[in-house]
Amino acid sequence: MTTVPPPGQHGLKDAETEDHDPDDDHHRARDGEASRQSIEPERVPAPSEREQGMRENADAWHNDHTGQFILRSVTAYDH
């Protein structure tokens, strides 16, 4: 059977219990991890060949704000 010490007594010396909240250590550790994570630069993967091709193709087209996409430069064909 486990005995529970009376409130305010944790089996530590008075100097160790004075102004010490164990929850503060937990929050401090968690906050430290969060600040380290926010310092790391965000890693953005390089675009794949397919994505790069889609971007280049999208650059050649222009939305005329009617929902229709038209080619920006039209090549004239000889008939």
DOKOL-585387 format. One record per atom (N, C-alpha, C, O): y, z negated, x negated; chain; residue in three letters; atom name; residue number from 1. Coordinates in nm, 4 decimals. Layout:
BEGIN
R         y         z         x  balo  vexpa  zavo  vose
R         Y         Z         X     A    ALA    CA   NUM
...
//
This chain:
BEGIN
R         y         z         x  balo  vexpa  zavo  vose
R   -0.1191    0.0000   -0.0849     A    MET     N     1
R    0.0000    0.0000    0.0000     A    MET    CA     1
R    0.1243    0.0000   -0.0886     A    MET     C     1
R    0.1317   -0.0739   -0.1868     A    MET     O     1
R    0.2205    0.0826   -0.0532     A    THR     N     2
R    0.3436    0.0938   -0.1313     A    THR    CA     2
R    0.4476    0.0000   -0.0745     A    THR     C     2
R    0.4672   -0.0070    0.0469     A    THR     O     2
R    0.5143   -0.0722   -0.1634     A    THR     N     3
R    0.6217   -0.1605   -0.1175     A    THR    CA     3
R    0.7537   -0.0886   -0.1352     A    THR     C     3
R    0.7758   -0.0220   -0.2364     A    THR     O     3
R    0.8395   -0.1015   -0.0395     A    VAL     N     4
R    0.9705   -0.0380   -0.0433     A    VAL    CA     4
R    1.0721   -0.1439   -0.0813     A    VAL     C     4
R    1.0796   -0.2479   -0.0160     A    VAL     O     4
R    1.1516   -0.1194   -0.1867     A    PRO     N     5
R    1.2529   -0.2181   -0.2246     A    PRO    CA     5
R    1.3603   -0.2288   -0.1177     A    PRO     C     5
R    1.3819   -0.1336   -0.0428     A    PRO     O     5
R    1.4272   -0.3411   -0.1092     A    PRO     N     6
R    1.5346   -0.3573   -0.0100     A    PRO    CA     6
R    1.6464   -0.2564   -0.0347     A    PRO     C     6
R    1.6625   -0.2096   -0.1474     A    PRO     O     6
R    1.7237   -0.2220    0.0679     A    PRO     N     7
R    1.8339   -0.1267    0.0506     A    PRO    CA     7
R    1.9272   -0.1696   -0.0616     A    PRO     C     7
R    1.9604   -0.2872   -0.0763     A    PRO     O     7
R    1.9690   -0.0699   -0.1412     A    GLY     N     8
R    2.0605   -0.0986   -0.2518     A    GLY    CA     8
R    1.9882   -0.1300   -0.3807     A    GLY     C     8
R    2.0521   -0.1370   -0.4857     A    GLY     O     8
R    1.8570   -0.1494   -0.3774     A    GLN     N     9
R    1.7807   -0.1778   -0.4992     A    GLN    CA     9
R    1.6741   -0.0702   -0.5143     A    GLN     C     9
R    1.5861   -0.0552   -0.4296     A    GLN     O     9
R    1.6838    0.0030   -0.6224     A    HIS     N    10
R    1.5908    0.1135   -0.6464     A    HIS    CA    10
R    1.5045    0.0866   -0.7678     A    HIS     C    10
R    1.4450    0.1792   -0.8229     A    HIS     O    10
R    1.4964   -0.0380   -0.8105     A    GLY     N    11
R    1.4187   -0.0705   -0.9283     A    GLY    CA    11
R    1.4912   -0.0363   -1.0574     A    GLY     C    11
R    1.4302   -0.0380   -1.1643     A    GLY     O    11
R    1.6190   -0.0055   -1.0498     A    LEU     N    12
R    1.6980    0.0279   -1.1678     A    LEU    CA    12
R    1.7919   -0.0881   -1.1983     A    LEU     C    12
R    1.8191   -0.1723   -1.1127     A    LEU     O    12
R    1.8399   -0.0907   -1.3201     A    LYS     N    13
R    1.9371   -0.1928   -1.3569     A    LYS    CA    13
R    2.0667   -0.1674   -1.2807     A    LYS     C    13
R    2.0934   -0.0552   -1.2378     A    LYS     O    13
R    2.1458   -0.2711   -1.2644     A    ASP     N    14
R    2.2709   -0.2581   -1.1901     A    ASP    CA    14
R    2.3623   -0.1515   -1.2500     A    ASP     C    14
R    2.4283   -0.0790   -1.1756     A    ASP     O    14
R    2.3675   -0.1405   -1.3814     A    ALA     N    15
R    2.4546   -0.0432   -1.4465     A    ALA    CA    15
R    2.4123    0.0996   -1.4115     A    ALA     C    15
R    2.4965    0.1889   -1.4015     A    ALA     O    15
R    2.2817    0.1209   -1.3930     A    GLU     N    16
R    2.2341    0.2554   -1.3614     A    GLU    CA    16
R    2.2605    0.2933   -1.2162     A    GLU     C    16
R    2.2768    0.4114   -1.1854     A    GLU     O    16
R    2.2649    0.1957   -1.1274     A    THR     N    17
R    2.2855    0.2249   -0.9859     A    THR    CA    17
R    2.4330    0.2316   -0.9488     A    THR     C    17
R    2.4686    0.2826   -0.8425     A    THR     O    17
R    2.5185    0.1804   -1.0363     A    GLU     N    18
R    2.6605    0.1751   -1.0040     A    GLU    CA    18
R    2.7209    0.3148   -1.0006     A    GLU     C    18
R    2.7111    0.3901   -1.0974     A    GLU     O    18
R    2.7833    0.3485   -0.8885     A    ASP     N    19
R    2.8506    0.4777   -0.8701     A    ASP    CA    19
R    2.7613    0.5970   -0.9032     A    ASP     C    19
R    2.8084    0.6957   -0.9596     A    ASP     O    19
R    2.6346    0.5889   -0.8690     A    HIS     N    20
R    2.5457    0.7019   -0.8962     A    HIS    CA    20
R    2.4728    0.7399   -0.7683     A    HIS     C    20
R    2.4002    0.6598   -0.7095     A    HIS     O    20
R    2.4937    0.8616   -0.7277     A    ASP     N    21
R    2.4258    0.9125   -0.6084     A    ASP    CA    21
R    2.3263    1.0181   -0.6543     A    ASP     C    21
R    2.3682    1.1212   -0.7070     A    ASP     O    21
R    2.1951    0.9966   -0.6364     A    PRO     N    22
R    2.0966    1.0953   -0.6828     A    PRO    CA    22
R    2.1163    1.2331   -0.6209     A    PRO     C    22
R    2.0782    1.3335   -0.6811     A    PRO     O    22
R    2.1750    1.2397   -0.5022     A    ASP     N    23
R    2.2000    1.3696   -0.4406     A    ASP    CA    23
R    2.3017    1.4512   -0.5193     A    ASP     C    23
R    2.2967    1.5742   -0.5184     A    ASP     O    23
R    2.3946    1.3828   -0.5880     A    ASP     N    24
R    2.4938    1.4540   -0.6681     A    ASP    CA    24
R    2.4264    1.5353   -0.7778     A    ASP     C    24
R    2.4659    1.6489   -0.8040     A    ASP     O    24
R    2.3248    1.4780   -0.8420     A    ASP     N    25
R    2.2534    1.5521   -0.9472     A    ASP    CA    25
R    2.1883    1.6765   -0.8892     A    ASP     C    25
R    2.1913    1.7829   -0.9511     A    ASP     O    25
R    2.1301    1.6642   -0.7722     A    HIS     N    26
R    2.0641    1.7787   -0.7087     A    HIS    CA    26
R    2.1655    1.8888   -0.6787     A    HIS     C    26
R    2.1400    2.0059   -0.7067     A    HIS     O    26
R    2.2807    1.8517   -0.6217     A    HIS     N    27
R    2.3825    1.9516   -0.5893     A    HIS    CA    27
R    2.4417    2.0124   -0.7153     A    HIS     C    27
R    2.4693    2.1323   -0.7201     A    HIS     O    27
R    2.4608    1.9308   -0.8160     A    ARG     N    28
R    2.5175    1.9794   -0.9405     A    ARG    CA    28
R    2.4254    2.0835   -1.0022     A    ARG     C    28
R    2.4720    2.1871   -1.0497     A    ARG     O    28
R    2.2949    2.0571   -1.0020     A    ALA     N    29
R    2.1991    2.1515   -1.0593     A    ALA    CA    29
R    2.1989    2.2806   -0.9788     A    ALA     C    29
R    2.1966    2.3898   -1.0355     A    ALA     O    29
R    2.2013    2.2680   -0.8474     A    ARG     N    30
R    2.1991    2.3877   -0.7630     A    ARG    CA    30
R    2.3284    2.4671   -0.7802     A    ARG     C    30
R    2.3241    2.5899   -0.7880     A    ARG     O    30
R    2.4426    2.3999   -0.7863     A    ASP     N    31
R    2.5699    2.4688   -0.8047     A    ASP    CA    31
R    2.5757    2.5359   -0.9403     A    ASP     C    31
R    2.6322    2.6445   -0.9532     A    ASP     O    31
R    2.5179    2.4729   -1.0422     A    GLY     N    32
R    2.5141    2.5334   -1.1752     A    GLY    CA    32
R    2.4351    2.6623   -1.1752     A    GLY     C    32
R    2.4749    2.7598   -1.2390     A    GLY     O    32
R    2.3229    2.6639   -1.1039     A    GLU     N    33
R    2.2434    2.7859   -1.0940     A    GLU    CA    33
R    2.3222    2.8946   -1.0228     A    GLU     C    33
R    2.3203    3.0102   -1.0651     A    GLU     O    33
R    2.3905    2.8593   -0.9166     A    ALA     N    34
R    2.4659    2.9577   -0.8398     A    ALA    CA    34
R    2.5780    3.0171   -0.9252     A    ALA     C    34
R    2.6033    3.1374   -0.9192     A    ALA     O    34
R    2.6454    2.9331   -1.0049     A    SER     N    35
R    2.7539    2.9858   -1.0865     A    SER    CA    35
R    2.7006    3.0761   -1.1972     A    SER     C    35
R    2.7654    3.1741   -1.2338     A    SER     O    35
R    2.5835    3.0439   -1.2505     A    ARG     N    36
R    2.5236    3.1317   -1.3520     A    ARG    CA    36
R    2.4863    3.2655   -1.2908     A    ARG     C    36
R    2.5044    3.3695   -1.3542     A    ARG     O    36
R    2.4350    3.2649   -1.1702     A    GLN     N    37
R    2.3950    3.3896   -1.1056     A    GLN    CA    37
R    2.5158    3.4764   -1.0755     A    GLN     C    37
R    2.5073    3.5988   -1.0855     A    GLN     O    37
R    2.6273    3.4164   -1.0390     A    SER     N    38
R    2.7447    3.4958   -1.0050     A    SER    CA    38
R    2.8093    3.5563   -1.1291     A    SER     C    38
R    2.8854    3.6524   -1.1181     A    SER     O    38
R    2.7800    3.5012   -1.2479     A    ILE     N    39
R    2.8377    3.5536   -1.3714     A    ILE    CA    39
R    2.7657    3.6817   -1.4140     A    ILE     C    39
R    2.8265    3.7696   -1.4751     A    ILE     O    39
R    2.6365    3.6922   -1.3821     A    GLU     N    40
R    2.5614    3.8098   -1.4224     A    GLU    CA    40
R    2.6181    3.9337   -1.3549     A    GLU     C    40
R    2.6450    3.9313   -1.2348     A    GLU     O    40
R    2.6370    4.0427   -1.4304     A    PRO     N    41
R    2.6875    4.1655   -1.3684     A    PRO    CA    41
R    2.5836    4.2237   -1.2739     A    PRO     C    41
R    2.4631    4.2137   -1.2971     A    PRO     O    41
R    2.6322    4.2837   -1.1686     A    GLU     N    42
R    2.5410    4.3449   -1.0720     A    GLU    CA    42
R    2.4829    4.4715   -1.1338     A    GLU     C    42
R    2.5553    4.5560   -1.1865     A    GLU     O    42
R    2.3523    4.4823   -1.1262     A    ARG     N    43
R    2.2864    4.5981   -1.1849     A    ARG    CA    43
R    2.2697    4.7054   -1.0778     A    ARG     C    43
R    2.2020    4.6845   -0.9771     A    ARG     O    43
R    2.3324    4.8207   -1.1011     A    VAL     N    44
R    2.3234    4.9315   -1.0072     A    VAL    CA    44
R    2.2319    5.0365   -1.0696     A    VAL     C    44
R    2.2603    5.0855   -1.1789     A    VAL     O    44
R    2.1233    5.0715   -1.0024     A    PRO     N    45
R    2.0323    5.1702   -1.0596     A    PRO    CA    45
R    2.0974    5.3077   -1.0680     A    PRO     C    45
R    2.1815    5.3434   -0.9856     A    PRO     O    45
R    2.0575    5.3830   -1.1678     A    ALA     N    46
R    2.1088    5.5191   -1.1826     A    ALA    CA    46
R    2.0558    5.6036   -1.0670     A    ALA     C    46
R    1.9429    5.5830   -1.0226     A    ALA     O    46
R    2.1353    5.6981   -1.0179     A    PRO     N    47
R    2.0878    5.7799   -0.9061     A    PRO    CA    47
R    1.9715    5.8692   -0.9497     A    PRO     C    47
R    1.9687    5.9206   -1.0615     A    PRO     O    47
R    1.8777    5.8857   -0.8601     A    SER     N    48
R    1.7647    5.9737   -0.8896     A    SER    CA    48
R    1.8133    6.1180   -0.8846     A    SER     C    48
R    1.9250    6.1451   -0.8404     A    SER     O    48
R    1.7294    6.2099   -0.9299     A    GLU     N    49
R    1.7674    6.3522   -0.9276     A    GLU    CA    49
R    1.7945    6.3965   -0.7840     A    GLU     C    49
R    1.8873    6.4733   -0.7585     A    GLU     O    49
R    1.7133    6.3480   -0.6908     A    ARG     N    50
R    1.7307    6.3858   -0.5498     A    ARG    CA    50
R    1.8647    6.3345   -0.4980     A    ARG     C    50
R    1.9387    6.4080   -0.4327     A    ARG     O    50
R    1.8964    6.2059   -0.5279     A    GLU     N    51
R    2.0235    6.1505   -0.4816     A    GLU    CA    51
R    2.1409    6.2245   -0.5451     A    GLU     C    51
R    2.2406    6.2526   -0.4785     A    GLU     O    51
R    2.1289    6.2558   -0.6739     A    GLN     N    52
R    2.2377    6.3260   -0.7426     A    GLN    CA    52
R    2.2595    6.4630   -0.6799     A    GLN     C    52
R    2.3734    6.5053   -0.6601     A    GLN     O    52
R    2.1502    6.5326   -0.6486     A    GLY     N    53
R    2.1614    6.6637   -0.5845     A    GLY    CA    53
R    2.2252    6.6543   -0.4475     A    GLY     C    53
R    2.3051    6.7399   -0.4095     A    GLY     O    53
R    2.1899    6.5497   -0.3728     A    MET     N    54
R    2.2488    6.5312   -0.2398     A    MET    CA    54
R    2.3989    6.5054   -0.2508     A    MET     C    54
R    2.4770    6.5546   -0.1693     A    MET     O    54
R    2.4386    6.4289   -0.3510     A    ARG     N    55
R    2.5815    6.4012   -0.3687     A    ARG    CA    55
R    2.6574    6.5289   -0.4051     A    ARG     C    55
R    2.7653    6.5553   -0.3519     A    ARG     O    55
R    2.5999    6.6077   -0.4961     A    GLU     N    56
R    2.6666    6.7321   -0.5352     A    GLU    CA    56
R    2.6766    6.8269   -0.4175     A    GLU     C    56
R    2.7782    6.8942   -0.4000     A    GLU     O    56
R    2.5715    6.8330   -0.3361     A    ASN     N    57
R    2.5719    6.9193   -0.2188     A    ASN    CA    57
R    2.6750    6.8704   -0.1181     A    ASN     C    57
R    2.7446    6.9513   -0.0567     A    ASN     O    57
R    2.6856    6.7398   -0.1005     A    ALA     N    58
R    2.7816    6.6836   -0.0060     A    ALA    CA    58
R    2.9242    6.7128   -0.0504     A    ALA     C    58
R    3.0133    6.7286    0.0330     A    ALA     O    58
R    2.9464    6.7200   -0.1828     A    ASP     N    59
R    3.0798    6.7500   -0.2329     A    ASP    CA    59
R    3.1233    6.8915   -0.1969     A    ASP     C    59
R    3.2430    6.9192   -0.1884     A    ASP     O    59
R    3.0280    6.9808   -0.1758     A    ALA     N    60
R    3.0611    7.1200   -0.1446     A    ALA    CA    60
R    3.0952    7.1384    0.0033     A    ALA     C    60
R    3.1497    7.2419    0.0417     A    ALA     O    60
R    3.0636    7.0386    0.0865     A    TRP     N    61
R    3.0874    7.0500    0.2296     A    TRP    CA    61
R    3.2019    6.9599    0.2721     A    TRP     C    61
R    3.2294    6.8580    0.2086     A    TRP     O    61
R    3.2672    6.9980    0.3786     A    HIS     N    62
R    3.3825    6.9223    0.4263     A    HIS    CA    62
R    3.3697    6.9032    0.5769     A    HIS     C    62
R    3.3414    6.9983    0.6498     A    HIS     O    62
R    3.3906    6.7808    0.6233     A    ASN     N    63
R    3.3877    6.7522    0.7667     A    ASN    CA    63
R    3.5258    6.7836    0.8217     A    ASN     C    63
R    3.6257    6.7292    0.7744     A    ASN     O    63
R    3.5319    6.8712    0.9218     A    ASP     N    64
R    3.6619    6.9078    0.9789     A    ASP    CA    64
R    3.7029    6.8159    1.0941     A    ASP     C    64
R    3.7864    6.8526    1.1768     A    ASP     O    64
R    3.6432    6.6957    1.0990     A    HIS     N    65
R    3.6750    6.5902    1.1965     A    HIS    CA    65
R    3.6373    6.6271    1.3402     A    HIS     C    65
R    3.6783    6.5586    1.4339     A    HIS     O    65
R    3.5610    6.7328    1.3586     A    THR     N    66
R    3.5095    6.7650    1.4914     A    THR    CA    66
R    3.3593    6.7434    1.4949     A    THR     C    66
R    3.2933    6.7757    1.5937     A    THR     O    66
R    3.3054    6.6883    1.3861     A    GLY     N    67
R    3.1616    6.6687    1.3782     A    GLY    CA    67
R    3.0930    6.7877    1.3146     A    GLY     C    67
R    2.9721    6.7852    1.2917     A    GLY     O    67
R    3.1698    6.8924    1.2858     A    GLN     N    68
R    3.1133    7.0114    1.2230     A    GLN    CA    68
R    3.1422    7.0067    1.0733     A    GLN     C    68
R    3.2513    6.9687    1.0308     A    GLN     O    68
R    3.0445    7.0451    0.9959     A    PHE     N    69
R    3.0642    7.0528    0.8526     A    PHE    CA    69
R    3.0800    7.1989    0.8139     A    PHE     C    69
R    3.0007    7.2837    0.8549     A    PHE     O    69
R    3.1809    7.2273    0.7362     A    ILE     N    70
R    3.2030    7.3645    0.6915     A    ILE    CA    70
R    3.2014    7.3662    0.5397     A    ILE     C    70
R    3.2392    7.2684    0.4753     A    ILE     O    70
R    3.1582    7.4760    0.4838     A    LEU     N    71
R    3.1535    7.4903    0.3397     A    LEU    CA    71
R    3.2958    7.5075    0.2880     A    LEU     C    71
R    3.3726    7.5877    0.3412     A    LEU     O    71
R    3.3304    7.4322    0.1844     A    ARG     N    72
R    3.4674    7.4383    0.1323     A    ARG    CA    72
R    3.5004    7.5743    0.0713     A    ARG     C    72
R    3.6080    7.6293    0.0948     A    ARG     O    72
R    3.4089    7.6268   -0.0055     A    SER     N    73
R    3.4366    7.7572   -0.0666     A    SER    CA    73
R    3.3312    7.8558   -0.0172     A    SER     C    73
R    3.2112    7.8348   -0.0349     A    SER     O    73
R    3.3776    7.9620    0.0440     A    VAL     N    74
R    3.2869    8.0605    0.1014     A    VAL    CA    74
R    3.2775    8.1769    0.0039     A    VAL     C    74
R    3.3782    8.2309   -0.0418     A    VAL     O    74
R    3.1547    8.2133   -0.0261     A    THR     N    75
R    3.1339    8.3262   -0.1169     A    THR    CA    75
R    3.1270    8.4528   -0.0335     A    THR     C    75
R    3.0521    8.4599    0.0639     A    THR     O    75
R    3.2055    8.5527   -0.0720     A    ALA     N    76
R    3.2038    8.6810   -0.0002     A    ALA    CA    76
R    3.0872    8.7639   -0.0508     A    ALA     C    76
R    3.0671    8.7785   -0.1714     A    ALA     O    76
R    3.0119    8.8170    0.0415     A    TYR     N    77
R    2.8979    8.8997    0.0045     A    TYR    CA    77
R    2.9317    9.0459    0.0321     A    TYR     C    77
R    2.9940    9.0796    0.1328     A    TYR     O    77
R    2.8888    9.1314   -0.0602     A    ASP     N    78
R    2.9066    9.2762   -0.0378     A    ASP    CA    78
R    2.7978    9.3241    0.0560     A    ASP     C    78
R    2.6806    9.2930    0.0349     A    ASP     O    78
R    2.8335    9.3988    0.1585     A    HIS     N    79
R    2.7348    9.4506    0.2542     A    HIS    CA    79
R    2.7185    9.5976    0.2343     A    HIS     C    79
R    2.6400    9.6611    0.3046     A    HIS     O    79
//
